[in-house]
C-alpha cells in the first residue's frame, strides 16, 4: 500500500475522533445560574470543586454542593 492510499482513511479517522471529543454541557447551579461548557467538566476535585472552561474561554471553579445538574446540551 502506498502512502496516498493510507493517508485518506487515516485523515477521516482522525476527523471522526476529534469530532467526538467535544461534548457541549450545561452546568446549572442552585441559584439558577447556567454555564455552557465546551466539554464535560472535570469530576470533583479533592477540595470539593468542579473546574471547567465556559464557551467564552473563562475558567470557572464552583463548589460541588452548589451544582444542581450537569447535562449534555440538547
N, CA, C and O atoms as a CHARMM CRD file, in Angstrom:
* protein
*
  296
    1    1 UNK  N      0.83700  -1.16800   0.00000 PROA 1      0.00000
    2    1 UNK  CA     0.00000   0.00000   0.00000 PROA 1      0.00000
    3    1 UNK  C      0.89200   1.24600   0.00000 PROA 1      0.00000
    4    1 UNK  O      1.82400   1.34300   0.79900 PROA 1      0.00000
    5    2 UNK  N      0.61500   2.16800  -0.86900 PROA 2      0.00000
    6    2 UNK  CA     1.44000   3.37500  -0.84900 PROA 2      0.00000
    7    2 UNK  C      0.84000   4.41100   0.10400 PROA 2      0.00000
    8    2 UNK  O     -0.27200   4.23400   0.60200 PROA 2      0.00000
    9    3 UNK  N      1.56800   5.47000   0.34900 PROA 3      0.00000
   10    3 UNK  CA     1.19100   6.46000   1.35500 PROA 3      0.00000
   11    3 UNK  C     -0.09400   7.20300   0.99300 PROA 3      0.00000
   12    3 UNK  O     -0.84100   7.59600   1.88900 PROA 3      0.00000
   13    4 UNK  N     -0.36800   7.40500  -0.28700 PROA 4      0.00000
   14    4 UNK  CA    -1.60200   8.08900  -0.68800 PROA 4      0.00000
   15    4 UNK  C     -2.83100   7.27000  -0.33400 PROA 4      0.00000
   16    4 UNK  O     -3.83300   7.81700   0.12600 PROA 4      0.00000
   17    5 UNK  N     -2.76100   5.98000  -0.54200 PROA 5      0.00000
   18    5 UNK  CA    -3.90600   5.12800  -0.23100 PROA 5      0.00000
   19    5 UNK  C     -4.15100   5.03900   1.27100 PROA 5      0.00000
   20    5 UNK  O     -5.28700   4.82900   1.69600 PROA 5      0.00000
   21    6 UNK  N     -3.13300   5.19100   2.06000 PROA 6      0.00000
   22    6 UNK  CA    -3.25700   5.09500   3.50900 PROA 6      0.00000
   23    6 UNK  C     -3.61300   6.43700   4.14300 PROA 6      0.00000
   24    6 UNK  O     -4.25200   6.46900   5.19500 PROA 6      0.00000
   25    7 UNK  N     -3.21800   7.52800   3.53000 PROA 7      0.00000
   26    7 UNK  CA    -3.40600   8.86000   4.09900 PROA 7      0.00000
   27    7 UNK  C     -4.85800   9.27000   4.25500 PROA 7      0.00000
   28    7 UNK  O     -5.23900   9.80900   5.29400 PROA 7      0.00000
   29    8 UNK  N     -5.67100   9.02300   3.24200 PROA 8      0.00000
   30    8 UNK  CA    -7.07000   9.44300   3.30200 PROA 8      0.00000
   31    8 UNK  C     -7.84800   8.74700   4.41900 PROA 8      0.00000
   32    8 UNK  O     -8.51900   9.42800   5.19400 PROA 8      0.00000
   33    9 UNK  N     -7.78400   7.42400   4.53100 PROA 9      0.00000
   34    9 UNK  CA    -8.51400   6.77800   5.63600 PROA 9      0.00000
   35    9 UNK  C     -8.03100   7.23100   7.01500 PROA 9      0.00000
   36    9 UNK  O     -8.83100   7.33200   7.94600 PROA 9      0.00000
   37   10 UNK  N     -6.74800   7.50000   7.15400 PROA 10     0.00000
   38   10 UNK  CA    -6.23400   7.99100   8.43300 PROA 10     0.00000
   39   10 UNK  C     -6.75700   9.39000   8.73500 PROA 10     0.00000
   40   10 UNK  O     -7.08200   9.69900   9.88200 PROA 10     0.00000
   41   11 UNK  N     -6.83800  10.22800   7.72000 PROA 11     0.00000
   42   11 UNK  CA    -7.36600  11.57900   7.90900 PROA 11     0.00000
   43   11 UNK  C     -8.83800  11.53800   8.30900 PROA 11     0.00000
   44   11 UNK  O     -9.26300  12.29000   9.18600 PROA 11     0.00000
   45   12 UNK  N     -9.60800  10.68000   7.68200 PROA 12     0.00000
   46   12 UNK  CA   -11.02700  10.53900   8.01900 PROA 12     0.00000
   47   12 UNK  C    -11.18100  10.02900   9.45400 PROA 12     0.00000
   48   12 UNK  O    -12.02200  10.53200  10.20000 PROA 12     0.00000
   49   13 UNK  N    -10.39400   9.05900   9.83900 PROA 13     0.00000
   50   13 UNK  CA   -10.46700   8.51700  11.20000 PROA 13     0.00000
   51   13 UNK  C    -10.09500   9.58000  12.23300 PROA 13     0.00000
   52   13 UNK  O    -10.72500   9.66000  13.28700 PROA 13     0.00000
   53   14 UNK  N     -9.09300  10.38800  11.94600 PROA 14     0.00000
   54   14 UNK  CA    -8.68900  11.46000  12.86300 PROA 14     0.00000
   55   14 UNK  C     -9.78900  12.49900  12.99300 PROA 14     0.00000
   56   14 UNK  O    -10.06400  12.97100  14.09600 PROA 14     0.00000
   57   15 UNK  N    -10.42000  12.86100  11.89200 PROA 15     0.00000
   58   15 UNK  CA   -11.51300  13.82500  11.92300 PROA 15     0.00000
   59   15 UNK  C    -12.67900  13.32300  12.76400 PROA 15     0.00000
   60   15 UNK  O    -13.23500  14.07400  13.56500 PROA 15     0.00000
   61   16 UNK  N    -13.04600  12.07500  12.59200 PROA 16     0.00000
   62   16 UNK  CA   -14.14700  11.48800  13.35800 PROA 16     0.00000
   63   16 UNK  C    -13.80400  11.44500  14.84500 PROA 16     0.00000
   64   16 UNK  O    -14.64700  11.73900  15.69200 PROA 16     0.00000
   65   17 UNK  N    -12.58700  11.08400  15.14900 PROA 17     0.00000
   66   17 UNK  CA   -12.16500  11.02400  16.55500 PROA 17     0.00000
   67   17 UNK  C    -12.20000  12.40100  17.20000 PROA 17     0.00000
   68   17 UNK  O    -12.64500  12.53600  18.33900 PROA 17     0.00000
   69   18 UNK  N    -11.74100  13.42100  16.49400 PROA 18     0.00000
   70   18 UNK  CA   -11.74000  14.76900  17.05000 PROA 18     0.00000
   71   18 UNK  C    -13.14500  15.34100  17.16100 PROA 18     0.00000
   72   18 UNK  O    -13.43600  16.08700  18.09600 PROA 18     0.00000
   73   19 UNK  N    -14.00300  15.00800  16.23900 PROA 19     0.00000
   74   19 UNK  CA   -15.37500  15.49900  16.29000 PROA 19     0.00000
   75   19 UNK  C    -16.11700  14.92400  17.48500 PROA 19     0.00000
   76   19 UNK  O    -17.00900  15.57900  18.02500 PROA 19     0.00000
   77   20 UNK  N    -15.77700  13.73700  17.90100 PROA 20     0.00000
   78   20 UNK  CA   -16.44600  13.10800  19.02300 PROA 20     0.00000
   79   20 UNK  C    -15.90900  13.52700  20.36800 PROA 20     0.00000
   80   20 UNK  O    -16.49300  13.15900  21.38700 PROA 20     0.00000
   81   21 UNK  N    -14.82500  14.28000  20.42600 PROA 21     0.00000
   82   21 UNK  CA   -14.21800  14.65500  21.69800 PROA 21     0.00000
   83   21 UNK  C    -14.95600  15.77500  22.39900 PROA 21     0.00000
   84   21 UNK  O    -14.93200  15.84400  23.62800 PROA 21     0.00000
   85   22 UNK  N    -15.59700  16.63600  21.67500 PROA 22     0.00000
   86   22 UNK  CA   -16.25700  17.78400  22.27000 PROA 22     0.00000
   87   22 UNK  C    -17.68700  17.42100  22.64900 PROA 22     0.00000
   88   22 UNK  O    -18.45800  16.93900  21.81900 PROA 22     0.00000
   89   23 UNK  N    -18.03200  17.65800  23.91300 PROA 23     0.00000
   90   23 UNK  CA   -19.37100  17.37200  24.40100 PROA 23     0.00000
   91   23 UNK  C    -19.91600  18.61300  25.08600 PROA 23     0.00000
   92   23 UNK  O    -19.70800  18.77700  26.28800 PROA 23     0.00000
   93   24 UNK  N    -20.62000  19.51300  24.35500 PROA 24     0.00000
   94   24 UNK  CA   -21.16700  20.69800  24.99700 PROA 24     0.00000
   95   24 UNK  C    -22.06400  20.30300  26.16500 PROA 24     0.00000
   96   24 UNK  O    -22.91700  19.42400  26.04200 PROA 24     0.00000
   97   25 UNK  N    -21.85800  20.96500  27.29300 PROA 25     0.00000
   98   25 UNK  CA   -22.52600  20.59800  28.52800 PROA 25     0.00000
   99   25 UNK  C    -23.08900  21.83300  29.20800 PROA 25     0.00000
  100   25 UNK  O    -22.49300  22.90800  29.13500 PROA 25     0.00000
  101   26 UNK  N    -24.23400  21.69200  29.87100 PROA 26     0.00000
  102   26 UNK  CA   -24.83400  22.77200  30.65000 PROA 26     0.00000
  103   26 UNK  C    -24.67500  22.42300  32.12400 PROA 26     0.00000
  104   26 UNK  O    -25.12100  21.36900  32.57800 PROA 26     0.00000
  105   27 UNK  N    -24.02900  23.33100  32.86700 PROA 27     0.00000
  106   27 UNK  CA   -23.87200  23.17100  34.30900 PROA 27     0.00000
  107   27 UNK  C    -24.83100  24.16300  34.96500 PROA 27     0.00000
  108   27 UNK  O    -24.72000  25.37000  34.74900 PROA 27     0.00000
  109   28 UNK  N    -25.77100  23.66100  35.76400 PROA 28     0.00000
  110   28 UNK  CA   -26.74900  24.51100  36.43000 PROA 28     0.00000
  111   28 UNK  C    -26.46200  24.54100  37.92000 PROA 28     0.00000
  112   28 UNK  O    -26.28600  23.50000  38.55300 PROA 28     0.00000
  113   29 UNK  N    -26.41800  25.75400  38.47800 PROA 29     0.00000
  114   29 UNK  CA   -26.17700  25.92800  39.90600 PROA 29     0.00000
  115   29 UNK  C    -27.50400  26.07500  40.64400 PROA 29     0.00000
  116   29 UNK  O    -28.54500  26.28100  40.02100 PROA 29     0.00000
  117   30 UNK  N    -27.46800  25.97100  41.95600 PROA 30     0.00000
  118   30 UNK  CA   -28.68200  26.06300  42.77200 PROA 30     0.00000
  119   30 UNK  C    -29.35700  27.42200  42.65200 PROA 30     0.00000
  120   30 UNK  O    -30.57600  27.51700  42.80000 PROA 30     0.00000
  121   31 UNK  N    -28.58300  28.48600  42.38300 PROA 31     0.00000
  122   31 UNK  CA   -29.19000  29.81200  42.27400 PROA 31     0.00000
  123   31 UNK  C    -29.75500  30.08500  40.88100 PROA 31     0.00000
  124   31 UNK  O    -30.22100  31.19300  40.61400 PROA 31     0.00000
  125   32 UNK  N    -29.72000  29.09100  39.99000 PROA 32     0.00000
  126   32 UNK  CA   -30.28300  29.21400  38.65500 PROA 32     0.00000
  127   32 UNK  C    -29.26900  29.59000  37.58000 PROA 32     0.00000
  128   32 UNK  O    -29.58900  29.54600  36.39200 PROA 32     0.00000
  129   33 UNK  N    -28.06200  29.95600  37.97300 PROA 33     0.00000
  130   33 UNK  CA   -27.02200  30.29200  37.00500 PROA 33     0.00000
  131   33 UNK  C    -26.68300  29.06900  36.16300 PROA 33     0.00000
  132   33 UNK  O    -26.52700  27.96500  36.68600 PROA 33     0.00000
  133   34 UNK  N    -26.57100  29.27800  34.84900 PROA 34     0.00000
  134   34 UNK  CA   -26.20700  28.18700  33.95300 PROA 34     0.00000
  135   34 UNK  C    -24.93400  28.55500  33.20500 PROA 34     0.00000
  136   34 UNK  O    -24.77000  29.68500  32.74600 PROA 34     0.00000
  137   35 UNK  N    -24.04500  27.59100  33.09300 PROA 35     0.00000
  138   35 UNK  CA   -22.81300  27.74200  32.33100 PROA 35     0.00000
  139   35 UNK  C    -22.85000  26.76200  31.18300 PROA 35     0.00000
  140   35 UNK  O    -23.14400  25.58300  31.37700 PROA 35     0.00000
  141   36 UNK  N    -22.55300  27.24300  29.98200 PROA 36     0.00000
  142   36 UNK  CA   -22.42000  26.37200  28.81800 PROA 36     0.00000
  143   36 UNK  C    -20.94000  26.12400  28.62700 PROA 36     0.00000
  144   36 UNK  O    -20.16300  27.06400  28.46300 PROA 36     0.00000
  145   37 UNK  N    -20.54400  24.85700  28.64800 PROA 37     0.00000
  146   37 UNK  CA   -19.13500  24.49600  28.55200 PROA 37     0.00000
  147   37 UNK  C    -18.85300  23.80500  27.23000 PROA 37     0.00000
  148   37 UNK  O    -19.76300  23.29000  26.58000 PROA 37     0.00000
  149   38 UNK  N    -17.58900  23.79900  26.83900 PROA 38     0.00000
  150   38 UNK  CA   -17.17500  23.12100  25.61400 PROA 38     0.00000
  151   38 UNK  C    -17.16000  21.61000  25.80600 PROA 38     0.00000
  152   38 UNK  O    -17.53800  20.85800  24.90800 PROA 38     0.00000
  153   39 UNK  N    -16.72500  21.17400  26.97400 PROA 39     0.00000
  154   39 UNK  CA   -16.59000  19.75200  27.27200 PROA 39     0.00000
  155   39 UNK  C    -17.18900  19.45400  28.63900 PROA 39     0.00000
  156   39 UNK  O    -17.50300  20.36000  29.41100 PROA 39     0.00000
  157   40 UNK  N    -17.33600  18.18200  28.91600 PROA 40     0.00000
  158   40 UNK  CA   -17.81600  17.75300  30.22300 PROA 40     0.00000
  159   40 UNK  C    -16.83100  18.22100  31.29300 PROA 40     0.00000
  160   40 UNK  O    -15.62700  18.01500  31.14600 PROA 40     0.00000
  161   41 UNK  N    -17.31700  18.84800  32.36700 PROA 41     0.00000
  162   41 UNK  CA   -16.41200  19.32300  33.41300 PROA 41     0.00000
  163   41 UNK  C    -15.63700  18.18600  34.06000 PROA 41     0.00000
  164   41 UNK  O    -16.08000  17.03800  34.09500 PROA 41     0.00000
  165   42 UNK  N    -14.46600  18.54500  34.57200 PROA 42     0.00000
  166   42 UNK  CA   -13.68900  17.56300  35.32500 PROA 42     0.00000
  167   42 UNK  C    -14.51000  17.14300  36.53200 PROA 42     0.00000
  168   42 UNK  O    -15.31200  17.91400  37.06000 PROA 42     0.00000
  169   43 UNK  N    -14.29700  15.92400  36.95100 PROA 43     0.00000
  170   43 UNK  CA   -15.00800  15.47100  38.13700 PROA 43     0.00000
  171   43 UNK  C    -14.56800  16.27200  39.34200 PROA 43     0.00000
  172   43 UNK  O    -13.62000  17.05500  39.27800 PROA 43     0.00000
  173   44 UNK  N    -15.24900  16.07200  40.40400 PROA 44     0.00000
  174   44 UNK  CA   -14.98700  16.81800  41.62000 PROA 44     0.00000
  175   44 UNK  C    -13.52400  16.69900  42.02900 PROA 44     0.00000
  176   44 UNK  O    -12.96100  15.60500  42.03300 PROA 44     0.00000
  177   45 UNK  N    -12.91700  17.81900  42.36900 PROA 45     0.00000
  178   45 UNK  CA   -11.52600  17.82300  42.80800 PROA 45     0.00000
  179   45 UNK  C    -11.45400  17.41000  44.27700 PROA 45     0.00000
  180   45 UNK  O    -12.47900  17.28400  44.94700 PROA 45     0.00000
  181   46 UNK  N    -10.24500  17.20400  44.76200 PROA 46     0.00000
  182   46 UNK  CA   -10.05100  16.77700  46.15500 PROA 46     0.00000
  183   46 UNK  C    -10.61300  17.78500  47.14800 PROA 46     0.00000
  184   46 UNK  O    -11.07100  17.40900  48.22600 PROA 46     0.00000
  185   47 UNK  N    -10.57800  19.06400  46.78500 PROA 47     0.00000
  186   47 UNK  CA   -11.08000  20.08200  47.70400 PROA 47     0.00000
  187   47 UNK  C    -12.56100  20.39500  47.51500 PROA 47     0.00000
  188   47 UNK  O    -13.06400  21.35100  48.10500 PROA 47     0.00000
  189   48 UNK  N    -13.27100  19.60500  46.70000 PROA 48     0.00000
  190   48 UNK  CA   -14.72200  19.72000  46.58200 PROA 48     0.00000
  191   48 UNK  C    -15.21900  20.73800  45.56700 PROA 48     0.00000
  192   48 UNK  O    -16.28300  21.32200  45.76800 PROA 48     0.00000
  193   49 UNK  N    -14.49600  20.96500  44.50000 PROA 49     0.00000
  194   49 UNK  CA   -14.89200  21.91900  43.46800 PROA 49     0.00000
  195   49 UNK  C    -14.97700  21.23300  42.10800 PROA 49     0.00000
  196   49 UNK  O    -14.29800  20.23900  41.85600 PROA 49     0.00000
  197   50 UNK  N    -15.82500  21.78200  41.23500 PROA 50     0.00000
  198   50 UNK  CA   -15.82800  21.41600  39.82300 PROA 50     0.00000
  199   50 UNK  C    -15.06200  22.50400  39.08300 PROA 50     0.00000
  200   50 UNK  O    -15.22400  23.68800  39.37700 PROA 50     0.00000
  201   51 UNK  N    -14.23100  22.11200  38.12800 PROA 51     0.00000
  202   51 UNK  CA   -13.46500  23.06100  37.32500 PROA 51     0.00000
  203   51 UNK  C    -13.78400  22.82600  35.86500 PROA 51     0.00000
  204   51 UNK  O    -13.77200  21.69000  35.39000 PROA 51     0.00000
  205   52 UNK  N    -14.07200  23.92000  35.14500 PROA 52     0.00000
  206   52 UNK  CA   -14.35200  23.80900  33.72300 PROA 52     0.00000
  207   52 UNK  C    -14.11000  25.14100  33.04800 PROA 52     0.00000
  208   52 UNK  O    -13.89800  26.16100  33.70400 PROA 52     0.00000
  209   53 UNK  N    -14.14500  25.11800  31.72300 PROA 53     0.00000
  210   53 UNK  CA   -13.97700  26.32400  30.91700 PROA 53     0.00000
  211   53 UNK  C    -15.27800  26.55700  30.17500 PROA 53     0.00000
  212   53 UNK  O    -15.76700  25.66300  29.48400 PROA 53     0.00000
  213   54 UNK  N    -15.85400  27.76500  30.31100 PROA 54     0.00000
  214   54 UNK  CA   -17.10600  28.03100  29.60400 PROA 54     0.00000
  215   54 UNK  C    -16.82000  28.33800  28.13300 PROA 54     0.00000
  216   54 UNK  O    -15.66300  28.37500  27.71400 PROA 54     0.00000
  217   55 UNK  N    -17.87900  28.55600  27.35400 PROA 55     0.00000
  218   55 UNK  CA   -17.68500  28.70000  25.90600 PROA 55     0.00000
  219   55 UNK  C    -16.94200  29.97600  25.53500 PROA 55     0.00000
  220   55 UNK  O    -16.41900  30.08100  24.42600 PROA 55     0.00000
  221   56 UNK  N    -16.88700  30.95000  26.44600 PROA 56     0.00000
  222   56 UNK  CA   -16.12500  32.17500  26.15100 PROA 56     0.00000
  223   56 UNK  C    -14.64700  32.01300  26.47500 PROA 56     0.00000
  224   56 UNK  O    -13.84400  32.90200  26.19100 PROA 56     0.00000
  225   57 UNK  N    -14.28600  30.87300  27.07200 PROA 57     0.00000
  226   57 UNK  CA   -12.89000  30.60600  27.39300 PROA 57     0.00000
  227   57 UNK  C    -12.51200  30.92400  28.82900 PROA 57     0.00000
  228   57 UNK  O    -11.36100  30.73200  29.22300 PROA 57     0.00000
  229   58 UNK  N    -13.47100  31.41200  29.62200 PROA 58     0.00000
  230   58 UNK  CA   -13.18700  31.74600  31.01600 PROA 58     0.00000
  231   58 UNK  C    -13.13300  30.47800  31.86800 PROA 58     0.00000
  232   58 UNK  O    -13.96800  29.58500  31.72900 PROA 58     0.00000
  233   59 UNK  N    -12.14700  30.41600  32.74100 PROA 59     0.00000
  234   59 UNK  CA   -12.03400  29.28100  33.66200 PROA 59     0.00000
  235   59 UNK  C    -13.00600  29.51000  34.81800 PROA 59     0.00000
  236   59 UNK  O    -13.03300  30.58500  35.41600 PROA 59     0.00000
  237   60 UNK  N    -13.80200  28.48600  35.12300 PROA 60     0.00000
  238   60 UNK  CA   -14.80200  28.57700  36.18200 PROA 60     0.00000
  239   60 UNK  C    -14.53400  27.48100  37.19400 PROA 60     0.00000
  240   60 UNK  O    -14.21300  26.34600  36.84000 PROA 60     0.00000
  241   61 UNK  N    -14.67200  27.84200  38.45900 PROA 61     0.00000
  242   61 UNK  CA   -14.48000  26.88400  39.54800 PROA 61     0.00000
  243   61 UNK  C    -15.60900  27.10500  40.53800 PROA 61     0.00000
  244   61 UNK  O    -15.70900  28.17900  41.13300 PROA 61     0.00000
  245   62 UNK  N    -16.46700  26.09700  40.72500 PROA 62     0.00000
  246   62 UNK  CA   -17.60100  26.22600  41.63500 PROA 62     0.00000
  247   62 UNK  C    -17.60000  25.08200  42.63800 PROA 62     0.00000
  248   62 UNK  O    -17.14100  23.97800  42.34600 PROA 62     0.00000
  249   63 UNK  N    -18.11900  25.36800  43.81700 PROA 63     0.00000
  250   63 UNK  CA   -18.21600  24.31700  44.83800 PROA 63     0.00000
  251   63 UNK  C    -19.19600  23.25300  44.36800 PROA 63     0.00000
  252   63 UNK  O    -20.24000  23.56400  43.79500 PROA 63     0.00000
  253   64 UNK  N    -18.85300  22.01100  44.61100 PROA 64     0.00000
  254   64 UNK  CA   -19.67000  20.88700  44.13900 PROA 64     0.00000
  255   64 UNK  C    -21.06500  20.90700  44.75100 PROA 64     0.00000
  256   64 UNK  O    -22.02400  20.49400  44.09800 PROA 64     0.00000
  257   65 UNK  N    -21.20200  21.37900  45.98900 PROA 65     0.00000
  258   65 UNK  CA   -22.52300  21.38200  46.61600 PROA 65     0.00000
  259   65 UNK  C    -23.42900  22.49100  46.07100 PROA 65     0.00000
  260   65 UNK  O    -24.61700  22.51800  46.39400 PROA 65     0.00000
  261   66 UNK  N    -22.89600  23.40600  45.25500 PROA 66     0.00000
  262   66 UNK  CA   -23.71000  24.43600  44.59900 PROA 66     0.00000
  263   66 UNK  C    -24.25100  23.96900  43.25300 PROA 66     0.00000
  264   66 UNK  O    -25.14300  24.60900  42.69400 PROA 66     0.00000
  265   67 UNK  N    -23.72700  22.86500  42.72200 PROA 67     0.00000
  266   67 UNK  CA   -24.12400  22.37500  41.40400 PROA 67     0.00000
  267   67 UNK  C    -25.38200  21.52400  41.53600 PROA 67     0.00000
  268   67 UNK  O    -25.43100  20.56700  42.31000 PROA 67     0.00000
  269   68 UNK  N    -26.40300  21.89800  40.75700 PROA 68     0.00000
  270   68 UNK  CA   -27.65200  21.14000  40.75200 PROA 68     0.00000
  271   68 UNK  C    -27.60000  20.03100  39.71600 PROA 68     0.00000
  272   68 UNK  O    -27.84800  18.86800  40.03300 PROA 68     0.00000
  273   69 UNK  N    -27.27600  20.38900  38.46900 PROA 69     0.00000
  274   69 UNK  CA   -27.22200  19.39400  37.39000 PROA 69     0.00000
  275   69 UNK  C    -26.05100  19.66800  36.46200 PROA 69     0.00000
  276   69 UNK  O    -25.59900  20.80300  36.30700 PROA 69     0.00000
  277   70 UNK  N    -25.57500  18.59200  35.84900 PROA 70     0.00000
  278   70 UNK  CA   -24.60600  18.66600  34.76300 PROA 70     0.00000
  279   70 UNK  C    -25.15600  17.74200  33.68500 PROA 70     0.00000
  280   70 UNK  O    -25.24100  16.52800  33.86900 PROA 70     0.00000
  281   71 UNK  N    -25.53300  18.35100  32.54100 PROA 71     0.00000
  282   71 UNK  CA   -26.12800  17.53600  31.47500 PROA 71     0.00000
  283   71 UNK  C    -25.61000  17.98600  30.12300 PROA 71     0.00000
  284   71 UNK  O    -25.19400  19.13200  29.94900 PROA 71     0.00000
  285   72 UNK  N    -25.64100  17.06500  29.16500 PROA 72     0.00000
  286   72 UNK  CA   -25.23900  17.39900  27.80000 PROA 72     0.00000
  287   72 UNK  C    -26.27100  18.33000  27.19800 PROA 72     0.00000
  288   72 UNK  O    -27.47000  18.19900  27.44800 PROA 72     0.00000
  289   73 UNK  N    -25.78400  19.27900  26.39500 PROA 73     0.00000
  290   73 UNK  CA   -26.69300  20.22200  25.74300 PROA 73     0.00000
  291   73 UNK  C    -27.51400  19.48100  24.69600 PROA 73     0.00000
  292   73 UNK  O    -27.01600  18.58700  24.01200 PROA 73     0.00000
  293   74 UNK  N    -28.76900  19.86600  24.58700 PROA 74     0.00000
  294   74 UNK  CA   -29.66300  19.22500  23.62000 PROA 74     0.00000
  295   74 UNK  C    -29.36400  19.64000  22.21900 PROA 74     0.00000
  296   74 UNK  O    -30.02900  19.18800  21.28600 PROA 74     0.00000
